[in-house]
Amino acid sequence: MQQDSFRDVIYDAVVIGGGPSGATAADQLARAGFSVLLADREGRIKPCGGAVPPRLIRDYAIPDHLIVAKVKGAQIIAPSNKRVDMPIENDGYVGMVDREDFDPWLRDRAAASGADRITGTFEHYAREGSVSVLSFATGAHGIVKIRSRFVIGADGANSTVARMAVPRAGKPKYVFAYHEIVEAPPSGAHYHPERCDVYYQGRFSPDFYAWIFPHGGKASIGTGTAHKGFSLRSAIGDLREALGLSECRTIRREGAPIPLKPLKTWDNGRDVVLCGDAAGVVAPASGEGIYYAMLCGEIVARAVGEAIRTNDAHALASARKSFMKLHGRVFMALGFLQAFWYRNDWLREKFVAMCGDKDVQTLTWQAYMDKELVRREKLAHLRVMLKDIGVFLGFTPKLEKRSG
Ligand SMILES: Cc1cc2nc3c(=O)[nH]c(=O)nc-3n(C[C@H](O)[C@H](O)[C@H](O)COP(=O)(O)OP(=O)(O)OC[C@H]3O[C@@H](n4cnc5c(N)ncnc54)[C@H](O)[C@@H]3O)c2cc1C
């Protein structure tokens, strides 16, 4: 559709932001037969480590060509440089996606399902009778106004939609994350193309973690923190130097906030609802947001579909309830985990020791890969809890010490 012809249409829904969350919401609404417009400003690759669980690949039918690396395990590194290997059992893997290809592919899929698209930066929201009027700056076409019955704000952690149309949602709690995309180094002591390395060391992050994620011919080396005075760029420089990775060619340097707590309200009770990072939906402790953004997009699309069908905006509030019912407890547990174990190097050392335990590894991978825990493993939960207490009291499992 030509951009100037939008003016005559009243959409059932306009989705602002074509990242994983918005593209999924638009795809679902289009498949359900609603008229939907997906708007994205385009032109900037989302800074992201790009690790996605098999559950996402399965549920959202992600084709294999978008998975640039298959990671078979993780290595967790303590402040003392002790390393714990966490292999993934049963041939499982974590998928790595490049956001410069992943996001456009998701937007194209939404269009193939029937969503209209516009390239433009959302600037203003107003009401005109019973519809919302959205203004987009589109460059060549100037300001384009779009009318819609409902609006989905999927425009990321710095959401303009939230600020403008859902002020009661408040500001999210977040860490600022920064990474450098480098040409992948050769496989060696501090890098393996099928392994994610996670550094729990205060010098690289005082309250989160630093990482090295493989991406085929590239790698992401990054870190995050909520501390304003901490220099993320220096921390990554130091990490690269410590690991002998300073000489790898740097392709991009970029950063963005990661929200770490779902906002208390996602909708304005009338026509606008937030999803993905805009709603604060990222797992604390890990910063995993892509799966939750897509699930959130799906759940929000369902709520908006219901609101359109019944002409009742109350349905919008059901989105947050449904999401929190599925993942609220896990988010709370991960929030406690981060607040407790990431506080100082003494606790981080014990946390890494705990990750050496077989039961902890099985439960961690199961929770990450499938996003659900098998009920029959309740005894394992109990064992893990007792071991947690043991580790805290000083009964740490033996770890291998390596240089680095
Ligand atoms: C450095 C870093 C590393 C990360 N690593 C991982 C990881 O390995 N695995 C993981 O699962 N998660 C990771 N995350 C989190 C993950 O990237 C986000 O949670 C996820 O991208 C959220 O998706 P979204 O669609 O809600 O928002 P976004 O991906 O931020 O998409 C928002 C979209 O809105 C568009 N937009 C914004 N403003 C406007 C506007 N005014 N008008 C029009 N369009 C607009 C943008 O162009 C963008 O396409 C990481 C985040 C960072 C910052």
The ligand as an SDF file (V2000), in Angstrom:
LIG
                    3D

 53 58  0  0  0  0  0  0  0  0999 V2000
   22.9010   -5.3650   24.4610 C   0  0  0  0  0  0  0  0  0  0  0  0
   21.6670   -6.2290   24.5910 C   0  0  0  0  0  0  0  0  0  0  0  0
   21.7850   -7.6250   24.5220 C   0  0  0  0  0  0  0  0  0  0  0  0
   20.6460   -8.4420   24.6070 C   0  0  0  0  0  0  0  0  0  0  0  0
   20.7730   -9.7850   24.4640 N   0  0  0  0  0  0  0  0  0  0  0  0
   19.6770  -10.5800   24.4590 C   0  0  0  0  0  0  0  0  0  0  0  0
   19.7840  -11.9750   24.1980 C   0  0  0  0  0  0  0  0  0  0  0  0
   20.8660  -12.5070   23.9420 O   0  0  0  0  0  0  0  0  0  0  0  0
   18.6500  -12.7290   24.1960 N   0  0  0  0  0  0  0  0  0  0  0  0
   17.4240  -12.1790   24.4550 C   0  0  0  0  0  0  0  0  0  0  0  0
   16.4220  -12.9120   24.4620 O   0  0  0  0  0  0  0  0  0  0  0  0
   17.2910  -10.8490   24.6890 N   0  0  0  0  0  0  0  0  0  0  0  0
   18.3720  -10.0430   24.6870 C   0  0  0  0  0  0  0  0  0  0  0  0
   18.2310   -8.6910   24.8730 N   0  0  0  0  0  0  0  0  0  0  0  0
   16.8760   -8.1360   25.0710 C   0  0  0  0  0  0  0  0  0  0  0  0
   16.1150   -8.0660   23.7360 C   0  0  0  0  0  0  0  0  0  0  0  0
   16.9060   -7.4470   22.7570 O   0  0  0  0  0  0  0  0  0  0  0  0
   14.7960   -7.2850   23.8940 C   0  0  0  0  0  0  0  0  0  0  0  0
   14.1340   -7.7200   25.0480 O   0  0  0  0  0  0  0  0  0  0  0  0
   13.8920   -7.4720   22.6660 C   0  0  0  0  0  0  0  0  0  0  0  0
   14.5000   -6.9480   21.5230 O   0  0  0  0  0  0  0  0  0  0  0  0
   12.5350   -6.7910   22.8860 C   0  0  0  0  0  0  0  0  0  0  0  0
   11.7920   -6.8160   21.6960 O   0  0  0  0  0  0  0  0  0  0  0  0
   10.6980   -5.6760   21.3980 P   0  0  0  0  0  0  0  0  0  0  0  0
   10.0940   -6.0080   20.1090 O   0  0  0  0  0  0  0  0  0  0  0  0
    9.8260   -5.5090   22.5800 O   0  0  0  0  0  0  0  0  0  0  0  0
   11.5320   -4.3170   21.3280 O   0  0  0  0  0  0  0  0  0  0  0  0
   12.6930   -3.9060   20.3070 P   0  0  0  0  0  0  0  0  0  0  0  0
   13.4230   -5.0900   19.8440 O   0  0  0  0  0  0  0  0  0  0  0  0
   13.4630   -2.8280   21.0030 O   0  0  0  0  0  0  0  0  0  0  0  0
   11.9120   -3.3250   19.0660 O   0  0  0  0  0  0  0  0  0  0  0  0
   11.3180   -2.0560   19.1120 C   0  0  0  0  0  0  0  0  0  0  0  0
   11.0570   -1.6080   17.6800 C   0  0  0  0  0  0  0  0  0  0  0  0
   10.3550   -0.3690   17.7390 O   0  0  0  0  0  0  0  0  0  0  0  0
   10.8870    0.5000   16.7640 C   0  0  0  0  0  0  0  0  0  0  0  0
   10.6520    1.8650   17.2670 N   0  0  0  0  0  0  0  0  0  0  0  0
   11.1190    2.4310   18.3980 C   0  0  0  0  0  0  0  0  0  0  0  0
   10.6490    3.6710   18.5450 N   0  0  0  0  0  0  0  0  0  0  0  0
    9.8650    3.8970   17.4680 C   0  0  0  0  0  0  0  0  0  0  0  0
    9.0700    5.0030   17.0410 C   0  0  0  0  0  0  0  0  0  0  0  0
    8.9930    6.1490   17.7580 N   0  0  0  0  0  0  0  0  0  0  0  0
    8.3930    4.9010   15.8880 N   0  0  0  0  0  0  0  0  0  0  0  0
    8.4420    3.7550   15.1240 C   0  0  0  0  0  0  0  0  0  0  0  0
    9.1540    2.6900   15.4880 N   0  0  0  0  0  0  0  0  0  0  0  0
    9.8520    2.7580   16.6480 C   0  0  0  0  0  0  0  0  0  0  0  0
   12.3610    0.1500   16.6450 C   0  0  0  0  0  0  0  0  0  0  0  0
   12.8570    0.4850   15.3510 O   0  0  0  0  0  0  0  0  0  0  0  0
   12.3350   -1.3700   16.8750 C   0  0  0  0  0  0  0  0  0  0  0  0
   12.2530   -2.0830   15.6570 O   0  0  0  0  0  0  0  0  0  0  0  0
   19.3570   -7.8440   24.8050 C   0  0  0  0  0  0  0  0  0  0  0  0
   19.2370   -6.4440   24.8780 C   0  0  0  0  0  0  0  0  0  0  0  0
   20.3790   -5.6480   24.7590 C   0  0  0  0  0  0  0  0  0  0  0  0
   20.2150   -4.1380   24.8220 C   0  0  0  0  0  0  0  0  0  0  0  0
  1  2  1  0
  2  3  1  0
  2 52  2  0
  3  4  2  0
  4  5  1  0
  4 50  1  0
  5  6  2  0
  6  7  1  0
  6 13  1  0
  7  8  2  0
  7  9  1  0
  9 10  1  0
 10 11  2  0
 10 12  1  0
 12 13  2  0
 13 14  1  0
 14 15  1  0
 14 50  1  0
 15 16  1  0
 16 17  1  0
 16 18  1  0
 18 19  1  0
 18 20  1  0
 20 21  1  0
 20 22  1  0
 22 23  1  0
 23 24  1  0
 24 25  2  0
 24 26  1  0
 24 27  1  0
 27 28  1  0
 28 29  2  0
 28 30  1  0
 28 31  1  0
 31 32  1  0
 32 33  1  0
 33 34  1  0
 33 48  1  0
 34 35  1  0
 35 36  1  0
 35 46  1  0
 36 37  1  0
 36 45  1  0
 37 38  2  0
 38 39  1  0
 39 40  1  0
 39 45  2  0
 40 41  1  0
 40 42  2  0
 42 43  1  0
 43 44  2  0
 44 45  1  0
 46 47  1  0
 46 48  1  0
 48 49  1  0
 50 51  2  0
 51 52  1  0
 52 53  1  0
M  END
$$$$
